[in-house]
């Protein structure tokens, strides 16, 4: 029995299986990263669109924001912003738009975009852009999948060979 050659072949076989599994996990991770980037880009594009900017400017009228004037009514339809009756801090306010691919915009109390409902019925939320390190991680997963089992088998074989070696 040749322990050295058998260990080498076993290490290569398990390394190849690990590389295949690492490639599969890499594919799944890359799909997740690309979906997150797509959601981020779509929300940012719609939140920065001309429609949203015009609506935000119409809400930020200086005379409505001053502390001397009373707060605007909850259903101030002249501005196109509707808030729930039980909202005390202007949370949950929304605007029906129906143009530019946007059906409804949900606002934060600082007139930021909380979420956007598109005309096709999807709701987009602010999603952080994926970290660039995730792309590198997805790229090295097949190499890790090979190196970990290969190195582990080689190390176990090396230790085992030390116990089986005859003293001369």
N, C-alpha and C positions, 0 to 999 in steps of 0.2 A: 504494500500500500504506500502510495506516495502522498504524504500529508501536505507537502508544499504545493504540489500541482493541484491537488483537490481543493485546497483552500483558495488558491488563486482563481480557479474556475468558479467556485461557489461565490466568491466576492464579485467577480464580473457579472455573473448571472443575477445576483440580488441587486447589484448596482444598476444593471439595465432595467430591471423591474422597478426599482426606485425612481429611475429617470423617467420612465413612462408614467408612473403615478405622479411624479413631480410636474410633468408636462400637463397632465389632466388638471391638477390643482391650480397650476399656473393659468390655464385657460379659464377656469371658473373665476379665479381672482381677477383676471384681466377683464372679463365680462362685467363683473361687479364694479370695477373702477371706471370702465367706459360708460356704464349706465349712470353712475353718480356724476360723472363729468357732463353727460348729456342733460341730466336734470338741472344741474347747476347752471349750465350755459343757457338753457331755455328759460329758467326763472329770471336770470339776470338780464337776458335780452328783453323779456316782457316787462320787467320792473323798470328798466331804463327806457322804455319805448316813449314815443311822443305822447300817446294817450295818457299814460300814467303821469308823466311830467306836467301836462296841462291840468289834470285833475288836482294834483298836489298843489300847484300854484293857486288854483281857484279856492282851495281850502285855507291857505295861509294868507288870508287877507289881514292886514295889520289891525284894522279897527275891530275885527272879531277876536283877535288874540290879546288885546290890551285888557288889563285888569279893571279898568274903569267901566267898561261896557259889560252888560250881562252876557252870560254864555248863550250861544245860539240854541234854538229849539232842537230837541232830539230829532225831529223829522223835518229838517231844513232841506226840502226838496229843491230849492233854488240852487243849491250847491251840489245836488246829486249824491249826498252822503246820508245814509240811513243808519241809525243806531238802535239797538234794542232798548225797550223802555226801562229795563232793570239795570242798564249799564250806567254806573256812576262815574267811571273814569274814561269814557269814550272807547272802551274796548268792545270788539265785536262789530264795529261799524263797517259798512260795506257800501259799494257803489256798483250799480248795474251799468255796464258799459256797452256790451254787444258790438264791439268793433275792434279791429286790429288783432283778431284772434283771442281777445279777452272777453269773457262773459261777465264776470264779477270780480271786483277787487276787494279784498278784506284788509282794513287798515289797522295799524297800531295807533295808540293814543298820540304819538308824535308824528303822525301822518306818514309813517313808513309802511311798506307793503308787507303785510303779515302772510298772505297767501293770495294766489290768483287762480280762479276757476276759468279754464279755457272753454272755447265754444264747443269743443268735442267732449266736454264733461269731465275732464281730468282736473284735479286740483294740484297745483304746484306750490311747494313750500320752499323757503330759503334753504338750500343745501350747500354745505361747504364744498369747495373745490377739492378733489382728491390730492393728497400729498404726492409730490413727485417721487418720493422714496418708494411708494407703493408700486410704481412701474418697475423700478429696479428689483424690488422683492419678487414681483411676478416673473421677471426675466431670469432670476437665478434659481428659482424653485427646481427646475429640472436638474441643474448641476448639483444642488443640495440633495436631491432625491437619489442621485448616483453616488455622491461622495460619502454620505452618512452610512448606508449599509456596506459599501465597499470598504470604507475605513474600519468599521466595526468588525467585519469578518476578518480582515487582514490583521487587526490587533489581537483578536481572539486566537487566530491561527498562529501568530507569532508567540503568544504566551503558551499556547498548547504545545508548540514545537519545543519550547524550552523544557517542558516537563518530560517529553518523550525522547529527547536527545540522550544518546548514550554517553557516558563519561569514558574517555579513552585514556 
